[in-house]
Amino acid sequence: MGHGDGRGRLTSSADADDTGTRILHVDMDAFYAAVEILDDRSLAGLPLIIGAPDGRSVVSSASYEARRYGVHAAMPVAQALRLCPTARVVVPHFSRYQPVSRQVMAIFESFTPLVEPLSVDEAFLDVQGVRRLWGSPAQIAAMIRRRVADEVGITCSVGVAATKHVAKMASTMAKPDGMLVVAAADTLEFLGPRPVRAMWGVGPKAAEALEGRGIRTIGDIRSSSLQVLERAVGPALSARLTQLARGEDPRAVETERVEKSIGHEETFDEDIRDRSFLRAELLRLADRVAARLRRAEWEAATVSIKVRFDDFRTVNRSQTLSEPSAVGQRLGEAAQGLFDQIDRRDPVRLIGVRAENLRPAGAGGLGLWDDDADWRRVEGAVDEAVARFGTATIGRARHIGRGEGRGAPQHPKAHGVD
């Protein structure tokens, strides 16, 4: 979920100039909240916070009525209620969201087979090959929006552009319940005045580093030297931003997924409360998963975690990566982020990391950027050392002595490709 509250949205009509476009980014509007309203119409129009109603919970989603008070995802529910005291807190029903997601994705696939889901509530579509059947990209986008509203009962926003990056930016700006079309020839004009924070993949730290050097818009990135950008955000991200600022994004809509997975999980002999210890374990498990991915010459598009608490209740969470990876640091950071989103702070009996949606390494060709180049080199060196000296001699320094007095793993379990 973005932090936008819907004010200042930009939209286009169905007859907008879509010359040179082929990519749609379709994003459901406040998806979790919309499904809750679908099941309970009395919630319509109210400021809704989707999350557990206790002080330790975080916001999973929020309606646009709540967002206008500054409420956003990952914010503690207690803080959200201080911003919006009249908000209704609704416990999330994840088992309900998946069927609605499948219904939405089926609508997308009825227009084109080239659908790349990013999560339960958003996807890229390539409609270049179905224009004779359905019309122009903008017309297809309008039809999709109508069908989602009529058949599912919720709204979506669509960005139409020549590239994935611009289409995703456009859908965000059209929210809620809108469509924004950016013709290929208008790409640079569209990008120029947009804030650097609007770029897909630019996080708060990178944005602050750029803004601290007076680089506030995408146009500023285009006019800045590579040396200045490198000093702000490093060589990998600076090269990426330079290309995106010029409207260059060759990434295609990827539909093929190898439905296999590689995972590792651990059951502790004593239940663990220490969150920092558990986060370190996730990183260690991610390193093991990544090493096996590299040996098998796979990359993972999705990371998932499993957490089993002392009462045997099990929670699973997953996240689609911006680019497939076999880098332990990347998989571990994603796993830790998923763990941080879990509200419960009860003792943990089992924890696991799994790499999913595998594909052959390099199957997507050379990416537009490689944020993991340094870690890739480090982990490659570790692979070579392990091959020479064995796995027991190599590991992260933070994991030396792990488990002493903390409940070492009782039955470490390594799950292979399945």
Secondary structure as the mmCIF struct_conf table of DSSP 4:
data_model
#
loop_
_struct_conf.conf_type_id
_struct_conf.id
_struct_conf.beg_label_comp_id
_struct_conf.beg_label_asym_id
_struct_conf.beg_label_seq_id
_struct_conf.end_label_comp_id
_struct_conf.end_label_asym_id
_struct_conf.end_label_seq_id
BEND BEND1 HIS A 3 HIS A 3
BEND BEND2 GLY A 6 GLY A 6
TURN_TY1_P TURN_TY1_P1 ARG A 7 GLY A 8
TURN_TY1_P TURN_TY1_P2 ALA A 14 ASP A 15
BEND BEND3 ALA A 16 ALA A 16
TURN_TY1_P TURN_TY1_P3 THR A 19 GLY A 20
STRN STRN1 ILE A 23 MET A 28
BEND BEND4 ASP A 29 ALA A 30
HELX_RH_AL_P HELX_RH_AL_P1 PHE A 31 ASP A 39
HELX_RH_3T_P HELX_RH_3T_P1 ARG A 41 LEU A 43
TURN_TY1_P TURN_TY1_P4 ALA A 44 GLY A 45
BEND BEND5 LEU A 46 LEU A 46
STRN STRN2 LEU A 48 ILE A 50
BEND BEND6 GLY A 51 GLY A 51
BEND BEND7 PRO A 53 ASP A 54
TURN_TY1_P TURN_TY1_P5 GLY A 55 ARG A 56
STRN STRN3 VAL A 58 VAL A 58
BEND BEND8 SER A 60 SER A 60
STRN STRN4 SER A 61 ALA A 62
HELX_RH_AL_P HELX_RH_AL_P2 TYR A 64 ARG A 67
TURN_TY1_P TURN_TY1_P6 ARG A 68 GLY A 70
TURN_TY1_P TURN_TY1_P7 ALA A 73 ALA A 74
BEND BEND9 MET A 75 MET A 75
STRN STRN5 PRO A 76 PRO A 76
HELX_RH_AL_P HELX_RH_AL_P3 VAL A 77 LEU A 83
TURN_TY1_P TURN_TY1_P8 PRO A 85 THR A 86
HELX_LH_PP_P HELX_LH_PP_P1 ALA A 87 ALA A 87
STRN STRN6 ARG A 88 VAL A 90
HELX_RH_AL_P HELX_RH_AL_P4 PHE A 94 PHE A 111
BEND BEND10 PRO A 113 PRO A 113
STRN STRN7 VAL A 115 SER A 119
TURN_TY1_P TURN_TY1_P9 VAL A 120 ASP A 121
STRN STRN8 GLU A 122 ASP A 126
HELX_RH_3T_P HELX_RH_3T_P2 GLN A 128 VAL A 130
HELX_RH_AL_P HELX_RH_AL_P5 ARG A 131 TRP A 134
BEND BEND11 SER A 136 SER A 136
HELX_RH_AL_P HELX_RH_AL_P6 PRO A 137 ARG A 147
HELX_RH_PI_P HELX_RH_PI_P1 VAL A 148 VAL A 152
BEND BEND12 GLY A 153 GLY A 153
STRN STRN9 CYS A 156 ALA A 161
BEND BEND13 ALA A 162 THR A 163
HELX_RH_AL_P HELX_RH_AL_P7 LYS A 164 MET A 173
TURN_TY1_P TURN_TY1_P10 ALA A 174 ALA A 174
BEND BEND14 PRO A 176 ASP A 177
STRN STRN10 MET A 179 VAL A 181
HELX_RH_3T_P HELX_RH_3T_P3 ALA A 184 ASP A 186
HELX_RH_AL_P HELX_RH_AL_P8 THR A 187 LEU A 191
TURN_TY1_P TURN_TY1_P11 GLY A 192 PRO A 193
BEND BEND15 ARG A 194 ARG A 194
STRN STRN11 PRO A 195 PRO A 195
HELX_RH_3T_P HELX_RH_3T_P4 VAL A 196 ALA A 198
BEND BEND16 MET A 199 MET A 199
TURN_TY1_P TURN_TY1_P12 TRP A 200 GLY A 201
HELX_RH_AL_P HELX_RH_AL_P9 PRO A 204 GLU A 211
TURN_TY1_P TURN_TY1_P13 GLY A 212 GLY A 214
STRN STRN12 THR A 217 THR A 217
HELX_RH_AL_P HELX_RH_AL_P10 ILE A 218 SER A 223
BEND BEND17 SER A 224 SER A 224
HELX_RH_AL_P HELX_RH_AL_P11 LEU A 226 VAL A 233
HELX_RH_AL_P HELX_RH_AL_P12 PRO A 235 ALA A 245
TURN_TY1_P TURN_TY1_P14 ARG A 246 GLY A 247
HELX_LH_PP_P HELX_LH_PP_P2 ARG A 251 VAL A 253
STRN STRN13 VAL A 258 VAL A 258
STRN STRN14 ILE A 262 ILE A 272
HELX_RH_AL_P HELX_RH_AL_P13 ARG A 275 ALA A 296
TURN_TY1_P TURN_TY1_P15 GLU A 297 GLU A 297
STRN STRN15 TRP A 298 PHE A 309
TURN_TY1_P TURN_TY1_P16 ASP A 310 ASP A 311
STRN STRN16 THR A 314 SER A 325
HELX_RH_AL_P HELX_RH_AL_P14 GLY A 328 ASP A 340
TURN_TY1_P TURN_TY1_P17 GLN A 341 GLN A 341
BEND BEND18 ASP A 346 ASP A 346
STRN STRN17 VAL A 348 PRO A 360
TURN_TY1_P TURN_TY1_P18 ALA A 361 GLY A 364
BEND BEND19 LEU A 366 LEU A 366
BEND BEND20 LEU A 368 LEU A 368
TURN_TY1_P TURN_TY1_P19 ASP A 371 ASP A 372
HELX_RH_AL_P HELX_RH_AL_P15 ALA A 373 PHE A 389
HELX_RH_3T_P HELX_RH_3T_P5 THR A 391 THR A 393
HELX_RH_3T_P HELX_RH_3T_P6 ALA A 397 HIS A 399
TURN_TY1_P TURN_TY1_P20 ILE A 400 GLY A 407
STRN STRN18 PRO A 409 PRO A 409
BEND BEND21 GLN A 410 HIS A 411
STRN STRN19 LYS A 413 HIS A 415
#
